[in-house]
């Protein structure tokens, strides 16, 4: 099974995450590479910290 980052499309290898052609893989699994994971978590945290525009008075 080949794991591919759903954001930057890097492929997980034994040596880390690299930009390779994943079209040759028979079975793909999607996830996040460490860099994209951290970036996504920061966006989620920033979103949660914003005041909601739809709160009742």
MDTraj code that builds the backbone (N, CA, C; nanometers):
import mdtraj as md
import numpy as np

residues = "UNK UNK UNK UNK UNK UNK UNK UNK UNK UNK UNK UNK UNK UNK UNK UNK UNK UNK UNK UNK UNK UNK UNK UNK UNK UNK UNK UNK UNK UNK UNK UNK UNK UNK UNK UNK UNK UNK UNK UNK UNK UNK UNK UNK UNK UNK UNK UNK UNK UNK UNK UNK UNK UNK UNK UNK UNK".split()
xyz = np.array([
    [0.0849, -0.1171, 0.0000],
    [0.0000, 0.0000, 0.0000],
    [0.0897, 0.1238, 0.0000],
    [0.0552, 0.2198, -0.0811],
    [0.1290, 0.3450, -0.0907],
    [0.0463, 0.4557, -0.0281],
    [0.1083, 0.5307, 0.0633],
    [0.0406, 0.6432, 0.1270],
    [0.0810, 0.7713, 0.0563],
    [-0.0200, 0.8517, 0.0224],
    [0.0031, 0.9771, -0.0493],
    [-0.0620, 1.0909, 0.0295],
    [0.0066, 1.2051, 0.0354],
    [-0.0480, 1.3222, 0.1045],
    [-0.1622, 1.3794, 0.0207],
    [-0.2761, 1.3996, 0.0823],
    [-0.3932, 1.4477, 0.0096],
    [-0.3823, 1.5956, -0.0262],
    [-0.2826, 1.6643, 0.0276],
    [-0.2682, 1.8067, -0.0020],
    [-0.1555, 1.8341, -0.1027],
    [-0.0345, 1.7865, -0.0751],
    [0.0795, 1.8174, -0.1621],
    [0.1163, 1.7017, -0.2552],
    [0.0533, 1.5867, -0.2361],
    [0.0712, 1.4680, -0.3202],
    [0.2084, 1.4022, -0.3083],
    [0.2812, 1.4302, -0.1987],
    [0.4057, 1.3585, -0.1739],
    [0.3717, 1.2155, -0.1322],
    [0.4638, 1.1247, -0.1598],
    [0.4444, 0.9842, -0.1298],
    [0.5329, 0.9437, -0.0126],
    [0.4766, 0.8651, 0.0791],
    [0.5535, 0.8183, 0.1941],
    [0.6415, 0.7014, 0.1517],
    [0.7711, 0.7138, 0.1814],
    [0.8668, 0.6076, 0.1509],
    [0.9374, 0.5683, 0.2801],
    [1.0259, 0.4724, 0.2702],
    [1.1039, 0.4315, 0.3873],
    [1.1959, 0.5427, 0.4359],
    [1.2296, 0.6359, 0.3475],
    [1.3205, 0.7460, 0.3809],
    [1.2481, 0.8759, 0.4115],
    [1.1172, 0.8744, 0.4221],
    [1.0403, 0.9952, 0.4502],
    [0.9383, 1.0211, 0.3407],
    [0.9020, 1.1456, 0.3224],
    [0.8029, 1.1861, 0.2224],
    [0.8745, 1.2507, 0.1057],
    [0.8493, 1.2021, -0.0150],
    [0.9144, 1.2567, -0.1338],
    [0.8121, 1.2764, -0.2447],
    [0.8443, 1.3649, -0.3354],
    [0.7581, 1.3907, -0.4511],
    [0.7895, 1.2842, -0.5562],
    [0.7017, 1.1858, -0.5689],
    [0.7200, 1.0803, -0.6678],
    [0.5895, 1.0583, -0.7418],
    [0.5963, 0.9833, -0.8482],
    [0.4775, 0.9522, -0.9268],
    [0.4065, 0.8333, -0.8623],
    [0.2857, 0.8556, -0.8121],
    [0.2132, 0.7498, -0.7415],
    [0.1167, 0.6741, -0.8330],
    [0.1175, 0.7043, -0.9612],
    [0.0254, 0.6362, -1.0526],
    [0.0599, 0.4887, -1.0706],
    [0.1824, 0.4508, -1.0373],
    [0.2235, 0.3114, -1.0513],
    [0.1786, 0.2249, -0.9338],
    [0.1294, 0.2849, -0.8276],
    [0.0895, 0.2106, -0.7086],
    [-0.0422, 0.1376, -0.7327],
    [-0.0497, 0.0160, -0.6825],
    [-0.1718, -0.0628, -0.6958],
    [-0.2799, -0.0160, -0.5985],
    [-0.2399, 0.0062, -0.4738],
    [-0.3346, 0.0470, -0.3699],
    [-0.2843, 0.1769, -0.3072],
    [-0.3706, 0.2791, -0.3048],
    [-0.3348, 0.4078, -0.2463],
    [-0.4124, 0.4312, -0.1173],
    [-0.3456, 0.4918, -0.0217],
    [-0.4079, 0.5374, 0.1011],
    [-0.3733, 0.6851, 0.1143],
    [-0.4701, 0.7664, 0.1512],
    [-0.4468, 0.9101, 0.1617],
    [-0.4339, 0.9516, 0.3074],
    [-0.3510, 1.0495, 0.3302],
    [-0.3288, 1.1057, 0.4627],
    [-0.2628, 1.2408, 0.4452],
    [-0.1898, 1.2846, 0.5479],
    [-0.1166, 1.4102, 0.5424],
    [0.0305, 1.3838, 0.5719],
    [0.1190, 1.4484, 0.4959],
    [0.2604, 1.4454, 0.5316],
    [0.2747, 1.5350, 0.6557],
    [0.3845, 1.5238, 0.7301],
    [0.3989, 1.6045, 0.8523],
    [0.3849, 1.7550, 0.8309],
    [0.4401, 1.8080, 0.7230],
    [0.4327, 1.9533, 0.6982],
    [0.2891, 1.9972, 0.6709],
    [0.2186, 1.9234, 0.5875],
    [0.0794, 1.9587, 0.5559],
    [-0.0116, 1.9373, 0.6756],
    [0.0181, 1.8370, 0.7564],
    [-0.0590, 1.8130, 0.8778],
    [-0.0485, 1.9333, 0.9717],
    [0.0742, 1.9804, 0.9956],
    [0.0933, 2.0952, 1.0844],
    [0.0238, 2.2198, 1.0308],
    [0.0326, 2.2420, 0.9009],
    [-0.0325, 2.3581, 0.8389],
    [-0.1845, 2.3499, 0.8540],
    [-0.2400, 2.2318, 0.8346],
    [-0.3842, 2.2128, 0.8462],
    [-0.4314, 2.2312, 0.9902],
    [-0.3556, 2.1796, 1.0863],
    [-0.3904, 2.1963, 1.2278],
    [-0.3907, 2.3443, 1.2655],
    [-0.2924, 2.4206, 1.2172],
    [-0.2882, 2.5644, 1.2466],
    [-0.4111, 2.6352, 1.1899],
    [-0.4527, 2.5982, 1.0694],
    [-0.5724, 2.6594, 1.0095],
    [-0.6965, 2.6263, 1.0912],
    [-0.7064, 2.5042, 1.1386],
    [-0.8218, 2.4643, 1.2209],
    [-0.8222, 2.5434, 1.3512],
    [-0.7073, 2.5547, 1.4153],
    [-0.6984, 2.6289, 1.5415],
    [-0.7328, 2.7760, 1.5209],
    [-0.6853, 2.8357, 1.4125],
    [-0.7185, 2.9759, 1.3839],
    [-0.8675, 2.9932, 1.3580],
    [-0.9272, 2.8977, 1.2890],
    [-1.0701, 2.9035, 1.2615],
    [-1.1501, 2.8962, 1.3911],
    [-1.1096, 2.8085, 1.4818],
    [-1.1807, 2.7931, 1.6096],
    [-1.1685, 2.9162, 1.6981],
    [-1.0600, 2.9922, 1.6830],
    [-1.0379, 3.1098, 1.7668],
    [-1.1132, 3.2326, 1.7183],
    [-1.1640, 3.2288, 1.5939],
    [-1.2371, 3.3431, 1.5401],
    [-1.3748, 3.3498, 1.6049],
    [-1.4196, 3.4706, 1.6368],
    [-1.5544, 3.4843, 1.6924],
    [-1.6601, 3.4425, 1.5878],
    [-1.7592, 3.3749, 1.6347],
    [-1.8633, 3.3277, 1.5434],
    [-1.9545, 3.4427, 1.5027],
    [-1.9897, 3.4486, 1.3760],
    [-2.0783, 3.5531, 1.3249],
    [-2.2251, 3.5159, 1.3441],
    [-2.2509, 3.3912, 1.3818],
    [-2.3888, 3.3421, 1.3893],
    [-2.4325, 3.3138, 1.5325],
    [-2.3737, 3.3780, 1.6301],
    [-2.4142, 3.3544, 1.7683],
    [-2.5359, 3.4393, 1.8021],
    [-2.6167, 3.3892, 1.8899],
    [-2.7366, 3.4624, 1.9351],
    [-2.6982, 3.5602, 2.0433],
    [-2.7651, 3.6761, 2.0505],
    [-2.7349, 3.7752, 2.1546],
    [-2.7819, 3.7314, 2.2903],
])
top = md.Topology()
chain = top.add_chain()
for i, resn in enumerate(residues, 1):
    res = top.add_residue(resn, chain, resSeq=i)
    for name in ("N", "CA", "C"):
        top.add_atom(name, md.element.get_by_symbol(name[0]), res)
traj = md.Trajectory(xyz[None], top)
